[in-house]
Amino acid sequence: MPDKDLTQVDVDEIRAFLTRTCEETGRWLPGTGWQPAWRSEAEGEVRNSEQRADGTPWGEDPVRTAYAAATVLLFAALDSLNALRDAVSASSTSYVPGVLSRAAMEAGAQAWWLLEPGIDARHRVIRSVLVRAGSAENLETTVHAVDSTALVSDYGEDPAAISTYATALGLAYAKVKNTYGNKAFESEGERLPGYTERAVALETDMQMSAGYRIYSGAAHAELYSVMQGWRQFTPGTAAPLERWHDREVVWMAVLASAGFVMMPVYRALILLGLNARIVEMVRSMKDIGKMTKRMKLPAAWAY
């Protein structure tokens, strides 16, 4: 099946595409100090009328802290794209692109949830608090697995710090069981989604199916996923295996990874009211469609 093997032409196109995607995204969202456009949803959020527990105004900081959390997650997803660009070669199999795609999806899905439009300042801040509470709990478990006497705060935000922050804002959260018996942090109708739930929500928005399951197979080194990088030297015989550099599978991971970054970025641009950058992004997505056609990839993969 040599016509299905990854070529140097593919590799050059992939590297150029990922470089362009990372550079454009960085230009659309410079740093963590987002500046909302006039009359944008974000402008309304930073000018919120919420009050702290002591009766003083929230001001901009809680909302901007939520935006910063989303930005950090977007940059984490971009790190995965940069790593994928550097890792791809003509000898690549599906395995490493699959692992990096899953990494981009995990970070992108959290940012996508934090940036949902139309939820107002209070609920956006609540979502960021729930993300931080879940992270702090996981950090505490990890630190104490290494040293039960260690201070969690030496390694990042601990649960007590998040609780104190939320209380000062007049917010309360708790871990509650759902109808399936699973526990998650909740507050005022917001519930922190689990890994699978938020990833599936993102891929559904991308009109993609089974992406989380596919790339979870790589992340967990499931044998079926690892074996996608191998094939029989002589099909139908007991001949030894050889490496398989499946071009479509590698391309699928590349395009999916870019989508896991671009979809939450699109939400951020809508939130900030940056219409000119939205136009740029739509043009970039159309260019991806042209690229998939030029590289003779399945038409359904176009954004």
Secondary structure, 3 states (H helix, E strand, C coil): CHHHECCHHHHHHHHHHHHHHHHHHHHHCCCCCCCCCCCCHHHHHHCCCCECCCCCECCCHHHHHHHHHHHHHHHHHHHHHHHHHHHCCCCCCCHHHHHHHHHHHHHHHHHHHHCCCCCHHHHHHHHHHHHHHHHHHHHHHHHHHHCCCCCHHHCCCCHHHHHHHHHHCCCCCEEEECCCCCEEEEECCEECCCHHHHHHHHHHHCCCCCHHHHHHHHHCCCHHHHHHHEEECCCCCCCCEEECCEHHHHHHHHHHHHHHHHHHHHHHHHHHCCHHHHHHHHHHHHHHHHHHHHCCCCHHHCC
